């Protein structure tokens, strides 16, 4: 998914203020990370709830971008309509609860994103893709997540993987583990950082104890219902954040309807990154270069269909692509 901000600002992400990578003897209590609403394309713009990055926290492990959307009436908003656009230095993790999205990218991959099935795209040194909700989709509901690639792997070759995790039952909860290992289930998907990603559904009023890696920080993204972790209660689109050091956490569903949430965790990233629009780099100048390469790629394909570019060969089905926004007037440097 593209970052739909028409005037995106550069964001330097990395060590959060007060972070301590040594597990404390008494883990900090969970806190709620709020979201902000962002319009995502479409004739009337589908609203997206963005909870990462934000001022209080820029990363959870290598998870650097969290968008939650829906349930969205496609007849009212036009659904998802994101033409070809670029990415660098990250993996996109697409996860749907309802609906269907068609994916095409410049590796030649063509796939459908369906509920309960993971589509993960590795941008590496550069890729471009498009995302459109399918004609049969009436309601669209899901999450779009980005994972920052570490320095050693950020220029890897682009790629695409699909995985349909098995549904398992844990103490009455419904669980799908799509990245890493949790509840004894392990995903085979390629990762470049120590991460975990899973969907969990609880019945109203049900509680569940989740065993955590104390060397990881975790975010529990509430999708439906109310999610309570200790004294913190998250509503849909919000994240209940649990800092390092916790060996387990007990979650409780609110009354009235099932509570569904995503477990997003990982070892602290430990690197500074610069995020702007759909690019992740390590400096302002590098991001400027990514933007220039994208505009050259778009220009080449206006004159020669199928031209080889830094972002690969554009699919013949693309009749247009997203232009890069104007760069901000200020210059940011990564710290550390």
Secondary structure, 3 states (H helix, E strand, C coil): CCCCCCCCCCEEECCCCCCCCCCCCCCCCCEEECCEEEEECCCCCEEEEEEECCCCCCCECCEEEEEEEEEEEHHHHCCCEEEEEEEECEEEEEEEEECEEEEEECCCCEEEEEECCEEEEECCCCEEEEEEECCCCCEEEEEEEEEECCHHHCCCCCEEEEECCCCEEECCEEEEEEECEECCEECCCCCCCCEEEEEEEECCCCEEEEECCCCEEEEEEEEECEEEECCEEEECCCEEEECCCCCEEEEEECCCCCEEEEEEEEECCCCCEEEECCEEECCHHHHHHHHHHHHHHHHHHHHCCCCCCCCCCCCCCCCCECCCCCCCCCCCCCCC
